[in-house]
Amino acid sequence: MYSILIIEDDPQYRSKMELILLTEGFEVRTASDGKSGLAMLHETRPDLILCDIMMPGMDGYSVLELLKADNICADVPFIFVTAKVDRADVRRGMSSGADDYLTKPFSVEELLAAVTVRILRHKTIHNYRDKAATQSEQAILRNTITPREIEILQMVGQGDTSKGIAARLGISLKTVEAHRSNLMDKLGASNAANLARWAIVAQQLKGDVD
């Protein structure tokens, strides 16, 4: 199970993100400020951090700066979640080392896509080095799902939403949603976290084919 640390001072957004991610199978911890968030980070290393920028006491930029200076947790994927939409703010966040920038308000699918793609990219690089296990799971994909479903699963791993996949493939949104439903049934993926695990395998499969 992938673990997410949410650092957000707005209780409404904090609860919203926590509920969405818990419902989709992620393990979630939350903090209402930067200081307590960093303390939780050192208790248990998360797979990804979602952090607001404008917070009292310690803002998101300071949290990220301290994170990048920590040898143990410096490579944890980090996403800013904020209402700040000015281009200069975005540039500052990304130049500070953030992996992504999620603007409020956001949809459930936008949140899940942002979280999924960053975890997948990190895990694909650092994990799945057991070739035997990887090949076994790739065989399951080849023997269980169609080429179109593999293509869609790979797009999920790239962070595409259902609407984005529909646009890229030139098919209807309902068709994409049907494919995703079939994928979850065939792979026994009851939620987004489980589907994300298979998307890692699909991305590895793509790399082996390429």
Rosetta blueprint (number, residue, H / E / L):
1 M L
2 Y L
3 S E
4 I E
5 L E
6 I E
7 I E
8 E L
9 D L
10 D L
11 P H
12 Q H
13 Y H
14 R H
15 S H
16 K H
17 M H
18 E H
19 L H
20 I H
21 L H
22 L H
23 T H
24 E L
25 G L
26 F L
27 E E
28 V E
29 R E
30 T E
31 A E
32 S L
33 D L
34 G H
35 K H
36 S H
37 G H
38 L H
39 A H
40 M H
41 L H
42 H H
43 E H
44 T L
45 R L
46 P L
47 D L
48 L E
49 I E
50 L E
51 C E
52 D L
53 I L
54 M L
55 M L
56 P L
57 G L
58 M L
59 D L
60 G H
61 Y H
62 S H
63 V H
64 L H
65 E H
66 L H
67 L H
68 K H
69 A L
70 D L
71 N L
72 I L
73 C L
74 A L
75 D L
76 V L
77 P L
78 F E
79 I E
80 F E
81 V E
82 T E
83 A L
84 K L
85 V L
86 D L
87 R H
88 A H
89 D H
90 V H
91 R H
92 R H
93 G H
94 M H
95 S H
96 S L
97 G L
98 A L
99 D L
100 D E
101 Y E
102 L E
103 T E
104 K L
105 P L
106 F L
107 S L
108 V H
109 E H
110 E H
111 L H
112 L H
113 A H
114 A H
115 V H
116 T H
117 V H
118 R H
119 I H
120 L H
121 R H
122 H H
123 K H
124 T H
125 I H
126 H H
127 N L
128 Y L
129 R L
130 D L
131 K H
132 A H
133 A H
134 T H
135 Q H
136 S H
137 E H
138 Q H
139 A H
140 I H
141 L H
142 R H
143 N H
144 T H
145 I L
146 T L
147 P H
148 R H
149 E H
150 I H
151 E H
152 I H
153 L H
154 Q H
155 M H
156 V H
157 G H
158 Q L
159 G L
160 D L
161 T L
162 S H
163 K H
164 G H
165 I H
166 A H
167 A H
168 R H
169 L H
170 G L
171 I L
172 S L
173 L H
174 K H
175 T H
176 V H
177 E H
178 A H
179 H H
180 R H
181 S H
182 N H
183 L H
184 M H
185 D H
186 K H
187 L H
188 G L
189 A L
190 S L
191 N L
192 A H
193 A H
194 N H
195 L H
196 A H
197 R H
198 W H
199 A H
200 I H
201 V H
202 A H
203 Q H
204 Q H
205 L H
206 K H
207 G H
208 D H
209 V H
210 D L
